[in-house]
Amino acid sequence: MNELIIAFGLFLFIEGFLYALFPSKMKNMLLKLNEIKDSQLRAGGLIFLAIGFLIVWLVKS
């Protein structure tokens, strides 16, 4: 459970860092999400999910 809290904190740190350094770029990126098809977002999400799972599995084993 401790690792999950650390991972969530790291996620928030990285997100906050990007918004603090590049606010206008992040706004433009969020606006472009409307142009992307749901199926493309879903596929990208599944790819990142698989990569994240593999990283955690490799580190824990």
Contacts in CASP RR format, 6 or more apart in sequence:
PFRMAT RR
TARGET T0000
AUTHOR 0000-0000-0000
METHOD contacts of the structure
MODEL  1
MNELIIAFGLFLFIEGFLYALFPSKMKNMLLKLNEIKDSQLRAGGLIFLA
IGFLIVWLVKS
18 26 0 8 1.000
19 26 0 8 1.000
33 41 0 8 1.000
END
